[in-house]
Amino acid sequence: MDGIAWTASAMRAARRRLEIAAQNLANASTDGFQRAVVRVAMTAKGLVAGSVVAREQGALRETGRRLDLAIVGEGQFVLEDRTTRNGAFVRDAAGFLADGRGSRVRGEHGWVRVAADGGTLLDRIPLPAGSQLRTGALESPNVNAPAEMVEILDAERAFETAQKALGAIDETRAKDANEIGRLR
């Protein structure tokens, strides 16, 4: 792998780090959000950045709303169109437990119904062994905003450093090409 390809891979990895940190920071106030952790690896193709989801529990915040649910432990709520740990739910017009977008929550026996009293669930929400639901609470995101800001600055510096190295390699190659031309 030549210097240009290597520095280009370093720039792509830095850009990916920046994207991941910006996404984490953008969701620093989204209930149930689980941050992504960057993993950078050296491969035959240069530096490659990927991510894994940080599964540590966010802090629980009491809301007092009967249909707000927080998962303590592992697991996610299964909705019609996605999974989430954001347990801010309402009773929809048809009597089902749904999120703010209208996506219903899946229970052990289909979509979870909410009793007419507005707070009793008529099905269980499946969770892994050892996990439980806390009613009247939401899970805060597990994002550390200052740490994500530092990661953004660090990724920007890494990108700039690779960009300068790319410029130096290009300048050296141009100089070598001019000197070869003069020797002929």
N, CA, C and O of each residue as an XYZ file, in Angstrom:
736
protein
N       0.857     -1.169      0.000
C       0.000      0.000      0.000
C       0.900      1.228      0.000
O       1.796      1.350      0.835
N       0.659      2.129     -0.934
C       1.496      3.331     -1.016
C       1.007      4.401     -0.038
O      -0.051      4.268      0.578
N       1.796      5.450      0.085
C       1.505      6.508      1.055
C       0.192      7.222      0.801
O      -0.521      7.568      1.742
N      -0.131      7.443     -0.460
C      -1.381      8.145     -0.770
C      -2.577      7.294     -0.360
O      -3.517      7.801      0.253
N      -2.549      6.018     -0.688
C      -3.653      5.133     -0.315
C      -3.764      5.031      1.202
O      -4.868      5.011      1.745
N      -2.624      4.967      1.885
C      -2.658      4.864      3.340
C      -3.248      6.123      3.963
O      -4.114      6.030      4.833
N      -2.793      7.302      3.533
C      -3.328      8.543      4.112
C      -4.797      8.728      3.745
O      -5.567      9.267      4.540
N      -5.194      8.292      2.557
C      -6.611      8.370      2.180
C      -7.447      7.492      3.114
O      -8.542      7.885      3.516
N      -6.941      6.311      3.459
C      -7.675      5.435      4.386
C      -7.752      6.076      5.770
O      -8.764      5.951      6.459
N      -6.682      6.764      6.179
C      -6.689      7.448      7.472
C      -7.715      8.581      7.477
O      -8.377      8.826      8.486
N      -7.841      9.268      6.338
C      -8.841     10.338      6.234
C     -10.260      9.764      6.279
O     -11.138     10.339      6.922
N     -10.491      8.637      5.603
C     -11.813      8.004      5.645
C     -12.145      7.543      7.066
O     -13.275      7.707      7.526
N     -11.166      6.970      7.756
C     -11.386      6.504      9.129
C     -11.701      7.686     10.050
O     -12.590      7.597     10.897
N     -10.974      8.786      9.883
C     -11.225      9.975     10.702
C     -12.622     10.540     10.412
O     -13.331     10.962     11.325
N     -13.000     10.543      9.146
C     -14.337     11.034      8.788
C     -15.419     10.158      9.431
O     -16.423     10.672      9.923
N     -15.214      8.841      9.427
C     -16.183      7.925     10.039
C     -16.263      8.160     11.540
O     -17.354      8.150     12.110
N     -15.117      8.373     12.188
C     -15.100      8.694     13.620
C     -15.916      9.957     13.889
O     -16.686     10.021     14.848
N     -15.736     10.950     13.035
C     -16.458     12.216     13.176
C     -17.965     11.993     13.021
O     -18.753     12.525     13.803
N     -18.364     11.215     12.024
C     -19.784     10.936     11.796
C     -20.415     10.236     12.999
O     -21.516     10.590     13.421
N     -19.722      9.255     13.543
C     -20.251      8.495     14.681
C     -20.377      9.386     15.911
O     -21.402      9.358     16.592
N     -19.350     10.175     16.200
C     -19.401     11.067     17.367
C     -20.493     12.120     17.199
O     -21.181     12.456     18.163
N     -20.658     12.644     15.983
C     -21.709     13.646     15.729
C     -23.091     13.020     15.913
O     -23.990     13.663     16.455
N     -23.268     11.780     15.471
C     -24.546     11.078     15.650
C     -24.826     10.870     17.138
O     -25.950     11.072     17.596
N     -23.806     10.467     17.883
C     -23.972     10.299     19.331
C     -24.371     11.621     19.983
O     -25.295     11.668     20.796
N     -23.669     12.687     19.622
C     -23.938     13.994     20.218
C     -25.333     14.479     19.844
O     -26.022     15.077     20.670
N     -25.753     14.230     18.615
C     -27.089     14.647     18.176
C     -28.187     13.935     18.960
O     -29.298     14.452     19.078
N     -27.887     12.758     19.494
C     -28.877     11.983     20.246
C     -28.654     12.037     21.758
O     -29.186     11.205     22.493
N     -27.882     12.997     22.218
C     -27.550     13.087     23.642
C     -28.763     13.395     24.517
O     -28.669     13.310     25.741
N     -29.889     13.749     23.920
C     -31.104     13.976     24.710
C     -32.255     13.083     24.252
O     -33.413     13.345     24.579
N     -31.940     12.021     23.492
C     -32.960     11.091     23.007
C     -33.098      9.936     23.995
O     -32.164      9.157     24.188
N     -34.263      9.834     24.613
C     -34.478      8.761     25.589
C     -34.221      7.397     24.963
O     -34.648      7.126     23.840
N     -33.516      6.542     25.702
C     -33.253      5.180     25.266
C     -32.148      5.030     24.245
O     -31.823      3.907     23.861
N     -31.550      6.138     23.786
C     -30.499      6.045     22.772
C     -29.266      5.381     23.366
O     -28.849      5.692     24.482
N     -28.690      4.456     22.597
C     -27.439      3.809     23.000
C     -26.353      4.243     22.024
O     -26.457      4.037     20.815
N     -25.320      4.842     22.575
C     -24.257      5.413     21.748
C     -23.481      4.341     21.003
O     -23.439      3.178     21.404
N     -22.874      4.763     19.916
C     -21.983      3.893     19.158
C     -20.550      4.168     19.606
O     -20.180      5.312     19.869
N     -19.764      3.124     19.688
C     -18.355      3.232     20.059
C     -17.534      2.915     18.815
O     -17.752      1.894     18.163
N     -16.593      3.790     18.490
C     -15.760      3.629     17.298
C     -14.691      2.574     17.536
O     -14.073      2.518     18.600
N     -14.490      1.755     16.538
C     -13.398      0.770     16.532
C     -12.596      0.994     15.253
O     -13.134      0.863     14.153
N     -11.322      1.327     15.388
C     -10.446      1.539     14.235
C      -9.458      0.381     14.175
O      -8.854      0.010     15.181
N      -9.306     -0.179     12.984
C      -8.401     -1.317     12.816
C      -7.487     -1.075     11.623
O      -7.878     -0.439     10.644
N      -6.277     -1.585     11.717
C      -5.327     -1.538     10.604
C      -5.510     -2.824      9.806
O      -5.402     -3.924     10.349
N      -5.786     -2.675      8.522
C      -5.969     -3.829      7.645
C      -5.016     -3.703      6.462
O      -4.250     -2.745      6.362
N      -5.075     -4.674      5.581
C      -4.251     -4.617      4.372
C      -4.655     -3.435      3.495
O      -3.876     -2.994      2.650
N      -5.847     -2.930      3.690
C      -6.334     -1.782      2.916
C      -6.185     -0.470      3.674
O      -6.753      0.544      3.270
N      -5.440     -0.479      4.751
C      -5.223      0.734      5.531
C      -6.078      0.758      6.778
O      -6.480     -0.288      7.289
N      -6.358      1.963      7.270
C      -7.178      2.121      8.463
C      -8.653      1.997      8.097
O      -9.111      2.569      7.107
N      -9.384      1.248      8.904
C     -10.815      1.073      8.699
C     -11.509      1.341     10.026
O     -11.132      0.785     11.057
N     -12.527      2.197      9.992
C     -13.272      2.524     11.206
C     -14.673      1.934     11.115
O     -15.350      2.046     10.093
N     -15.082      1.315     12.191
C     -16.436      0.785     12.313
C     -16.969      1.148     13.677
O     -16.357      1.931     14.403
N     -18.096      0.587     14.027
C     -18.656      0.902     15.334
C     -19.430     -0.286     15.891
O     -19.885     -1.165     15.160
N     -19.559     -0.274     17.200
C     -20.397     -1.223     17.919
C     -21.274     -0.411     18.862
O     -20.905      0.691     19.269
N     -22.422     -0.952     19.203
C     -23.336     -0.250     20.101
C     -22.909     -0.501     21.545
O     -22.679     -1.641     21.948
N     -22.807      0.576     22.311
C     -22.484      0.476     23.744
C     -23.765      0.102     24.469
O     -24.724      0.873     24.476
N     -23.787     -1.053     25.068
C     -25.014     -1.574     25.670
C     -25.187     -1.214     27.142
O     -26.113     -1.710     27.784
N     -24.318     -0.361     27.695
C     -24.485     -0.057     29.116
C     -25.774      0.732     29.354
O     -26.230      1.501     28.508
N     -26.323      0.512     30.510
C     -27.600      1.104     30.904
C     -27.477      2.612     31.044
O     -26.527      3.112     31.646
N     -28.447      3.337     30.483
C     -28.542      4.772     30.726
C     -29.232      4.994     32.069
O     -29.889      4.094     32.592
N     -29.084      6.171     32.612
C     -29.728      6.499     33.894
C     -31.250      6.478     33.731
O     -31.771      6.839     32.675
N     -31.947      6.060     34.766
C     -33.405      6.066     34.731
C     -33.916      7.382     35.290
O     -33.407      7.912     36.278
N     -34.946      7.890     34.615
C     -35.550      9.168     34.998
C     -37.036      8.936     35.259
O     -37.768      8.508     34.367
N     -37.476      9.219     36.476
C     -38.884      9.045     36.835
C     -39.725     10.103     36.128
O     -39.398     11.290     36.145
N     -40.821      9.648     35.501
C     -41.728     10.576     34.807
C     -43.097     10.609     35.469
O     -43.813     11.605     35.368
N     -43.464      9.531     36.144
C     -44.773      9.453     36.760
C     -45.887      9.087     35.780
O     -47.024      8.872     36.201
N     -45.587      9.013     34.495
C     -46.589      8.623     33.496
C     -46.704      7.105     33.493
O     -45.689      6.412     33.420
N     -47.915      6.578     33.572
C     -48.133      5.140     33.721
C     -47.653      4.325     32.525
O     -47.273      3.166     32.690
N     -47.660      4.894     31.346
C     -47.259      4.131     30.159
C     -45.812      4.365     29.740
O     -45.373      3.826     28.724
N     -45.067      5.156     30.499
C     -43.626      5.264     30.267
C     -42.978      4.032     30.888
O     -43.209      3.716     32.055
N     -42.165      3.341     30.093
C     -41.544      2.101     30.542
C     -40.045      2.161     30.313
O     -39.593      2.572     29.244
N     -39.284      1.758     31.295
C     -37.825      1.682     31.170
C     -37.405      0.230     31.355
O     -37.903     -0.462     32.243
N     -36.495     -0.218     30.520
C     -35.941     -1.564     30.657
C     -34.734     -1.479     31.576
O     -33.808     -0.704     31.334
N     -34.751     -2.270     32.619
C     -33.601     -2.377     33.518
C     -32.915     -3.686     33.146
O     -33.439     -4.772     33.392
N     -31.736     -3.560     32.551
C     -31.025     -4.738     32.075
C     -31.003     -4.772     30.551
O     -31.121     -3.740     29.891
N     -30.851     -5.970     30.010
C     -30.764     -6.157     28.556
C     -32.150     -6.135     27.928
O     -33.166     -6.258     28.610
N     -32.162     -5.974     26.602
C     -33.401     -6.082     25.860
C     -33.809     -4.788     25.197
O     -33.242     -3.726     25.454
N     -34.816     -4.901     24.330
C     -35.368     -3.759     23.622
C     -36.854     -3.984     23.414
O     -37.332     -5.118     23.428
N     -37.575     -2.894     23.222
C     -38.975     -2.985     22.850
C     -39.032     -3.286     21.359
O     -38.299     -2.682     20.576
N     -39.885     -4.203     20.965
C     -40.047     -4.536     19.553
C     -41.304     -3.825     19.075
O     -42.410     -4.094     19.543
N     -41.108     -2.908     18.128
C     -42.223     -2.174     17.543
C     -42.493     -2.706     16.142
O     -41.783     -3.589     15.661
N     -43.499     -2.180     15.501
C     -43.856     -2.624     14.151
C     -42.702     -2.448     13.168
O     -42.486     -3.296     12.302
N     -41.971     -1.360     13.301
C     -40.974     -1.019     12.285
C     -39.530     -0.977     12.775
O     -38.624     -0.691     11.993
N     -39.304     -1.258     14.055
C     -37.942     -1.173     14.582
C     -37.894     -1.684     16.019
O     -38.917     -2.053     16.595
N     -36.691     -1.701     16.587
C     -36.534     -1.975     18.014
C     -35.986     -0.709     18.660
O     -35.323      0.094     18.003
N     -36.260     -0.536     19.927
C     -35.817      0.666     20.632
C     -35.788      0.408     22.131
O     -36.402     -0.537     22.626
N     -35.071      1.257     22.838
C     -35.116      1.243     24.307
C     -35.903      2.443     24.815
O     -36.086      2.593     26.023
N     -36.366      3.292     23.918
C     -37.184      4.446     24.301
C     -38.584      3.958     24.619
O     -39.315      3.535     23.724
N     -38.959      4.014     25.876
C     -40.237      3.485     26.327
C     -41.300      4.544     26.565
O     -42.172      4.357     27.413
N     -41.246      5.656     25.834
C     -42.279      6.699     25.952
C     -43.469      6.273     25.095
O     -43.487      6.499     23.885
N     -44.468      5.649     25.740
C     -45.595      5.091     25.010
C     -46.903      5.769     25.386
O     -47.015      6.438     26.414
N     -47.887      5.571     24.516
C     -49.245      6.084     24.730
C     -50.229      4.982     24.351
O     -49.844      3.983     23.744
N     -51.473      5.162     24.704
C     -52.551      4.263     24.272
C     -53.121      4.876     23.003
O     -53.642      5.990     23.025
N     -53.020      4.141     21.888
C     -53.538      4.687     20.625
C     -55.058      4.581     20.583
O     -55.668      4.030     21.499
N     -55.665      5.102     19.531
C     -57.122      5.160     19.414
C     -57.762      3.779     19.443
O     -58.911      3.643     19.863
N     -57.037      2.751     19.004
C     -57.571      1.388     18.985
C     -57.284      0.640     20.283
O     -57.661     -0.524     20.417
N     -56.616      1.293     21.248
C     -56.356      0.667     22.536
C     -55.046     -0.091     22.633
O     -54.851     -0.881     23.557
N     -54.148      0.141     21.687
C     -52.853     -0.543     21.713
C     -51.773      0.378     22.268
O     -51.876      1.601     22.175
N     -50.742     -0.222     22.844
C     -49.569      0.508     23.316
C     -48.733      0.891     22.101
O     -48.346      0.025     21.317
N     -48.452      2.180     21.939
C     -47.730      2.663     20.753
C     -46.775      3.785     21.142
O     -46.919      4.419     22.187
N     -45.803      4.008     20.273
C     -44.880      5.126     20.494
C     -45.481      6.400     19.896
O     -46.598      6.383     19.378
N     -44.744      7.484     19.970
C     -45.214      8.771     19.467
C     -45.466      8.810     17.974
O     -46.202      9.672     17.492
N     -44.866      7.889     17.235
C     -45.073      7.817     15.787
C     -46.240      6.903     15.407
O     -46.593      6.794     14.232
N     -46.831      6.254     16.401
C     -47.947      5.365     16.133
C     -47.561      3.908     15.925
O     -48.425      3.089     15.612
N     -46.292      3.563     16.090
C     -45.852      2.168     15.938
C     -46.202      1.388     17.200
O     -45.845      1.783     18.310
N     -46.898      0.291     17.014
C     -47.348     -0.523     18.143
C     -46.226     -1.395     18.703
O     -45.279     -1.760     18.007
N     -46.372     -1.714     19.995
C     -45.388     -2.518     20.724
C     -45.834     -3.975     20.697
O     -46.992     -4.289     20.969
N     -44.897     -4.856     20.366
C     -45.185     -6.291     20.326
C     -45.030     -6.879     21.722
O     -44.074     -6.588     22.441
N     -45.996     -7.713     22.081
C     -45.964     -8.442     23.343
C     -45.748     -9.921     23.067
O     -45.386    -10.307     21.956
N     -45.970    -10.738     24.075
C     -45.792    -12.186     23.903
C     -46.864    -12.791     22.996
O     -46.634    -13.829     22.375
N     -48.037    -12.149     22.915
C     -49.160    -12.721     22.161
C     -49.674    -11.764     21.092
O     -50.867    -11.781     20.790
N     -48.831    -10.945     20.522
C     -49.258     -9.974     19.502
C     -49.008     -8.562     19.985
O     -48.148     -8.328     20.834
N     -49.764     -7.620     19.438
C     -49.599     -6.217     19.855
C     -50.161     -6.039     21.253
O     -51.217     -6.581     21.581
N     -49.451     -5.279     22.074
C     -49.849     -5.079     23.470
C     -51.065     -4.152     23.529
O     -51.039     -3.039     23.003
N     -52.116     -4.626     24.172
C     -53.310     -3.806     24.399
C     -53.178     -3.121     25.764
O     -52.534     -3.627     26.683
N     -53.813     -1.955     25.855
C     -53.856     -1.212     27.112
C     -55.311     -1.170     27.541
O     -56.186     -0.824     26.747
N     -55.572     -1.519     28.791
C     -56.939     -1.526     29.309
C     -57.534     -0.117     29.242
O     -56.816      0.878     29.145
N     -58.838     -0.068     29.295
C     -59.546      1.207     29.218
C     -59.146      2.164     30.345
O     -59.301      3.378     30.212
N     -58.630      1.619     31.455
C     -58.185      2.499     32.557
C     -56.947      3.305     32.180
O     -56.537      4.206     32.913
N     -56.350      2.974     31.022
C     -55.232      3.750     30.510
C     -53.885      3.423     31.089
O     -52.917      4.128     30.804
N     -53.777      2.388     31.890
C     -52.472      2.110     32.465
C     -52.145      0.651     32.658
O     -51.002      0.319     32.973
N     -53.111     -0.236     32.479
C     -52.861     -1.656     32.671
C     -52.588     -2.308     31.326
O     -53.406     -2.229     30.410
N     -51.430     -2.953     31.212
C     -51.084     -3.661     29.981
C     -51.734     -5.036     30.003
O     -51.715     -5.724     31.024
N     -52.313     -5.438     28.863
C     -53.030     -6.711     28.793
C     -52.200     -7.813     28.154
O     -52.746     -8.838     27.746
N     -50.910     -7.622     28.063
C     -49.981     -8.638     27.559
C     -48.627     -8.337     28.181
O     -48.372     -7.219     28.629
N     -47.773     -9.331     28.204
C     -46.414     -9.137     28.727
C     -45.492     -8.716     27.587
O     -45.646     -9.158     26.449
N     -44.544     -7.865     27.911
C     -43.509     -7.471     26.946
C     -42.316     -8.389     27.185
O     -41.736     -8.390     28.270
N     -41.951     -9.174     26.167
C     -40.856    -10.135     26.371
C     -39.509     -9.444     26.556
O     -39.154     -8.527     25.815
N     -38.772     -9.904     27.557
C     -37.429     -9.393     27.849
C     -36.521    -10.569     28.170
O     -37.004    -11.622     28.587
N     -35.217    -10.413     27.984
C     -34.281    -11.479     28.368
C     -34.344    -11.751     29.871
O     -34.733    -10.891     30.660
N     -33.957    -12.952     30.239
C     -33.936    -13.336     31.653
C     -33.081    -12.352     32.452
O     -32.003    -11.951     32.013
N     -33.567    -11.979     33.605
C     -32.836    -11.059     34.471
C     -33.172     -9.594     34.233
O     -32.785     -8.742     35.033
N     -33.878     -9.281     33.160
C     -34.270     -7.901     32.874
C     -35.687     -7.671     33.373
O     -36.471     -8.609     33.519
N     -35.999     -6.426     33.629
C     -37.342     -6.097     34.097
C     -37.757     -4.726     33.589
O     -36.927     -3.937     33.137
N     -39.071     -4.453     33.673
C     -39.600     -3.150     33.290
C     -39.847     -2.309     34.526
O     -40.291     -2.809     35.559
N     -39.557     -1.043     34.406
C     -39.926     -0.101     35.463
C     -40.960      0.841     34.861
O     -40.688      1.521     33.872
N     -42.136      0.877     35.454
C     -43.185      1.758     34.953
C     -43.008      3.163     35.521
O     -42.489      3.345     36.623
N     -43.447      4.144     34.750
C     -43.353      5.534     35.184
C     -41.959      6.095     35.102
O     -41.631      7.058     35.796
N     -41.119      5.494     34.248
C     -39.733      5.962     34.111
C     -39.275      5.786     32.667
O     -39.821      4.967     31.928
N     -38.283      6.548     32.279
C     -37.647      6.414     30.975
C     -36.144      6.288     31.172
O     -35.582      6.799     32.141
N     -35.505      5.601     30.235
C     -34.051      5.469     30.271
C     -33.429      6.640     29.511
O     -33.772      6.894     28.356
N     -32.527      7.338     30.157
C     -31.802      8.428     29.499
C     -30.756      7.840     28.558
O     -30.370      6.682     28.720
N     -30.294      8.606     27.589
C     -29.254      8.084     26.698
C     -27.957      7.831     27.467
O     -27.691      8.477     28.480
N     -27.158      6.889     26.975
C     -25.883      6.597     27.635
C     -24.747      7.380     26.984
O     -23.623      6.889     26.877
N     -25.049      8.588     26.555
C     -24.082      9.444     25.855
C     -23.465     10.433     26.843
O     -24.168     11.062     27.633
N     -22.144     10.556     26.782
C     -21.417     11.549     27.564
C     -21.077     12.676     26.588
O     -20.105     12.580     25.839
N     -21.878     13.746     26.599
C     -21.737     14.817     25.609
C     -20.329     15.434     25.577
O     -19.783     15.610     24.487
N     -19.718     15.769     26.724
C     -18.361     16.328     26.649
C     -17.353     15.362     26.012
O     -16.477     15.790     25.261
N     -17.473     14.073     26.307
C     -16.552     13.095     25.707
C     -16.764     13.016     24.196
O     -15.801     12.850     23.448
N     -18.005     13.133     23.741
C     -18.274     13.107     22.298
C     -17.719     14.359     21.622
O     -17.249     14.287     20.487
N     -17.766     15.493     22.297
C     -17.195     16.719     21.731
C     -15.675     16.585     21.599
O     -15.092     17.024     20.609
N     -15.048     15.982     22.593
C     -13.603     15.737     22.527
C     -13.294     14.784     21.370
O     -12.315     14.984     20.652
N     -14.119     13.750     21.183
C     -13.928     12.804     20.078
C     -14.054     13.507     18.723
O     -13.314     13.196     17.790
N     -14.986     14.449     18.619
C     -15.137     15.214     17.375
C     -13.869     16.010     17.088
O     -13.368     16.005     15.964
N     -13.357     16.687     18.097
C     -12.130     17.477     17.911
C     -10.957     16.574     17.550
O     -10.155     16.914     16.681
N     -10.855     15.426     18.213
C      -9.764     14.492     17.942
C      -9.858     13.938     16.512
O      -8.845     13.809     15.825
N     -11.065     13.618     16.077
C     -11.253     13.107     14.711
C     -10.914     14.183     13.679
O     -10.323     13.887     12.640
N     -11.288     15.426     13.966
C     -10.940     16.525     13.051
C      -9.429     16.694     12.954
O      -8.892     16.905     11.866
N      -8.748     16.602     14.084
C      -7.273     16.715     14.075
C      -6.641     15.567     13.302
O      -5.691     15.777     12.548
N      -7.152     14.366     13.481
C      -6.624     13.208     12.750
C      -6.831     13.380     11.251
O      -5.950     13.046     10.459
N      -7.992     13.902     10.858
C      -8.257     14.147      9.443
C      -7.276     15.181      8.896
O      -6.692     14.981      7.831
N      -7.092     16.284      9.619
C      -6.178     17.344      9.174
C      -4.739     16.836      9.073
O      -4.021     17.191      8.138
N      -4.318     16.012     10.026
C      -2.965     15.458      9.994
C      -2.770     14.578      8.763
O      -1.750     14.671      8.082
N      -3.749     13.727      8.483
C      -3.660     12.864      7.298
C      -3.693     13.700      6.029
O      -3.003     13.389      5.058
N      -4.489     14.757      6.035
C      -4.572     15.648      4.877
C      -3.218     16.331      4.628
O      -2.794     16.457      3.479
N      -2.548     16.766      5.682
C      -1.223     17.386      5.542
C      -0.206     16.374      5.034
O       0.634     16.697      4.194
N      -0.284     15.149      5.543
C       0.629     14.102      5.071
C       0.397     13.824      3.595
O       1.350     13.634      2.839
N      -0.865     13.799      3.181
C      -1.189     13.595      1.766
C      -0.611     14.719      0.914
O      -0.063     14.466     -0.159
N      -0.728     15.948      1.381
C      -0.158     17.088      0.663
C       1.356     16.981      0.550
O       1.925     17.288     -0.498
N       2.017     16.543      1.635
C       3.480     16.401      1.607
C       3.906     15.307      0.642
O       4.894     15.467     -0.076
N       3.177     14.199      0.614
C       3.493     13.113     -0.327
C       3.320     13.595     -1.758
O       4.159     13.326     -2.618
N       2.234     14.303     -2.007
C       1.969     14.814     -3.353
C       3.053     15.804     -3.779
O       3.507     15.781     -4.923
N       3.457     16.656     -2.869
C       4.503     17.641     -3.165
C       5.832     16.949     -3.470
O       6.542     17.341     -4.396
N       6.162     15.922     -2.690
C       7.396     15.166     -2.913
C       7.359     14.468     -4.273
O       8.354     14.467     -4.998
N       6.232     13.885     -4.613
C       6.104     13.204     -5.910
C       6.213     14.196     -7.064
O       6.832     13.887     -8.082
N       5.627     15.368     -6.923
C       5.708     16.385     -7.971
C       7.155     16.844     -8.140
O       7.629     17.029     -9.261
N       7.853     17.026     -7.014
C       9.256     17.449     -7.055
C      10.111     16.370     -7.739
O      10.961     16.679     -8.575
N       9.873     15.096     -7.371
C      10.610     13.993     -7.996
C      10.336     13.927     -9.496
O      11.251     13.695    -10.287
N       9.097     14.127     -9.883
C       8.744     14.082    -11.311
C       9.441     15.203    -12.072
O       9.880     14.992    -13.203
N       9.553     16.387    -11.480
C      10.237     17.510    -12.136
C      11.737     17.252    -12.265
O      12.347     17.589    -13.279
N      12.334     16.643    -11.216
C      13.750     16.355    -11.265
C      14.073     15.282    -12.305
O      15.096     15.358    -12.986
N      13.205     14.291    -12.424
C      13.405     13.254    -13.451
C      13.327     13.877    -14.831
O      14.098     13.527    -15.724
N      12.395     14.800    -15.002
C      12.247     15.483    -16.293
C      13.486     16.284    -16.653
O      13.846     16.344    -17.829
N      14.150     16.900    -15.688
C      15.355     17.689    -15.942
C      16.549     16.807    -16.277
O      17.433     17.218    -17.029
N      16.581     15.580    -15.714
C      17.698     14.675    -15.964
C      17.687     14.144    -17.383
O      18.752     13.792    -17.890
N      16.592     14.068    -18.031
C      16.487     13.510    -19.379
C      16.985     14.460    -20.351
O      16.982     14.176    -21.549
